[in-house]
Amino acid sequence: MKYLKTYDEKCIGCNTCVSVCSKLFFKEDNPEQSCIQVFPLAEPDCFRLSVCNQCGTCVEECPIDALSINKQGVIMLNKNLCSGCYVCVDYCPTNNMRTYSAGVIPFKCTACGACVRECPAEALEIVTKENEN
């Protein structure tokens, strides 16, 4: 399974990853339209990165099979099949199946690696692990 691994302890809160993601997929710099989120913690200069871990809960819950898992283990959304019911959003245990105010179709991280290449703190990494059964 391929996924985006985060290292909160390295994050400097610059939001470069958020910007890169929204620009790549939505062609505008808007944190609401990013698959990755950066949350400041109570402790100064500490942040939590939040992104899809490819767990598959959304795939199991989608009533119309608009979500599937590709060969690399990444969950993909077929926008042509998606009805915009947001069941996947409601059931996401990490709150990383995302929506935004003007959007109809949900979205999530596809482990593309664009944010990894731009992160100045090396707080992100694309990794592959074997499925644990």
Secondary structure per residue as TSV (DSSP state, phi and psi in degrees):
chain	resnum	aa	ss	phi	psi
A	1	M	-	360.0	132.2
A	2	K	E	-99.2	133.9
A	3	Y	E	-154.8	168.3
A	4	L	E	-92.3	113.3
A	5	K	E	-91.5	138.3
A	6	T	E	-113.7	148.7
A	7	Y	-	-124.8	88.2
A	8	D	G	-55.7	-37.3
A	9	E	G	-64.8	-19.3
A	10	K	G	-94.8	-18.5
A	11	C	-	-64.1	133.3
A	12	I	-	-105.6	3.5
A	13	G	S	73.6	23.0
A	14	C	-	-77.0	-18.5
A	15	N	-	64.9	19.7
A	16	T	H	-59.5	-42.3
A	17	C	H	-61.3	-41.4
A	18	V	H	-62.5	-46.3
A	19	S	H	-64.0	-46.8
A	20	V	H	-59.1	-44.7
A	21	C	H	-64.0	-49.3
A	22	S	H	-66.7	-36.4
A	23	K	H	-66.4	-39.9
A	24	L	H	-67.1	-46.8
A	25	F	H	-94.9	-23.1
A	26	F	H	-123.1	0.3
A	27	K	S	61.5	24.9
A	28	E	S	-152.5	153.8
A	29	D	-	-88.2	93.8
A	30	N	-	-144.1	111.8
A	31	P	G	-56.3	-28.9
A	32	E	G	-65.4	-20.6
A	33	Q	G	-110.1	33.8
A	34	S	-	-115.4	141.0
A	35	C	S	-76.0	-18.7
A	36	I	S	-114.1	142.5
A	37	Q	E	-126.3	146.8
A	38	V	E	-118.4	122.1
A	39	F	E	-114.9	126.3
A	40	P	E	-71.1	142.7
A	41	L	-	-100.8	170.7
A	42	A	S	-62.9	-34.6
A	43	E	S	-74.5	133.8
A	44	P	T	-57.4	141.3
A	45	D	T	59.6	28.2
A	46	C	-	-120.9	138.1
A	47	F	E	-137.5	155.8
A	48	R	E	-118.8	127.8
A	49	L	E	-93.9	135.4
A	50	S	E	-127.3	124.3
A	51	V	-	-156.4	157.2
A	52	C	-	-57.1	133.3
A	53	N	-	-100.6	9.7
A	54	Q	-	61.9	36.7
A	55	C	-	-69.9	-28.6
A	56	G	-	96.0	-2.6
A	57	T	H	-58.0	-40.8
A	58	C	H	-62.8	-37.0
A	59	V	H	-63.8	-44.7
A	60	E	H	-63.3	-34.9
A	61	E	H	-90.6	-18.0
A	62	C	-	-61.9	118.4
A	63	P	T	-73.6	-13.6
A	64	I	T	-121.2	13.0
A	65	D	-	57.6	40.3
A	66	A	-	-82.9	-11.0
A	67	L	E	-110.4	140.7
A	68	S	E	-146.2	168.1
A	69	I	E	-110.5	123.6
A	70	N	-	-80.6	-178.8
A	71	K	T	-59.9	-28.7
A	72	Q	T	-85.5	-2.0
A	73	G	S	86.8	13.5
A	74	V	-	-93.5	133.5
A	75	I	E	-77.7	127.2
A	76	M	E	-120.9	144.1
A	77	L	E	-105.4	126.7
A	78	N	-	-89.3	103.3
A	79	K	T	-63.1	-26.2
A	80	N	T	-71.9	-25.7
A	81	L	T	-93.2	-26.7
A	82	C	-	-63.4	131.5
A	83	S	-	-95.7	-6.3
A	84	G	-	75.5	27.5
A	85	C	-	-76.7	-20.2
A	86	Y	-	67.1	18.6
A	87	V	H	-59.6	-40.4
A	88	C	H	-60.6	-39.2
A	89	V	H	-66.1	-44.6
A	90	D	H	-63.3	-35.2
A	91	Y	H	-93.8	-6.0
A	92	C	-	-64.9	116.7
A	93	P	T	-70.3	-16.4
A	94	T	T	-110.6	4.7
A	95	N	S	57.8	37.2
A	96	N	-	-113.9	4.4
A	97	M	S	-86.5	113.5
A	98	R	B	-109.4	158.2
A	99	T	-	-137.3	169.6
A	100	Y	-	-142.2	162.6
A	101	S	T	-55.9	-37.3
A	102	A	T	-96.4	1.9
A	103	G	-	-92.4	157.4
A	104	V	S	-111.2	-38.3
A	105	I	S	-100.6	132.5
A	106	P	-	-67.3	167.2
A	107	F	B	-148.8	162.5
A	108	K	-	-157.5	170.2
A	109	C	-	-67.9	135.5
A	110	T	-	-111.5	16.1
A	111	A	-	54.4	43.7
A	112	C	-	-73.9	-26.6
A	113	G	-	90.5	-1.0
A	114	A	H	-59.5	-41.1
A	115	C	H	-67.9	-34.7
A	116	V	H	-61.0	-45.0
A	117	R	H	-65.6	-25.6
A	118	E	H	-102.0	-11.4
A	119	C	-	-67.5	117.8
A	120	P	T	-73.8	-15.5
A	121	A	T	-104.2	1.2
A	122	E	-	54.4	43.4
A	123	A	-	-90.9	2.8
A	124	L	E	-134.0	149.5
A	125	E	E	-154.8	138.6
A	126	I	E	-87.0	124.4
A	127	V	E	-127.4	159.7
A	128	T	E	-126.3	131.7
A	129	K	-	-133.7	154.1
A	130	E	-	-71.5	143.5
A	131	N	-	-63.7	135.7
A	132	E	-	-99.3	109.2
A	133	N	-	-109.5	360.0
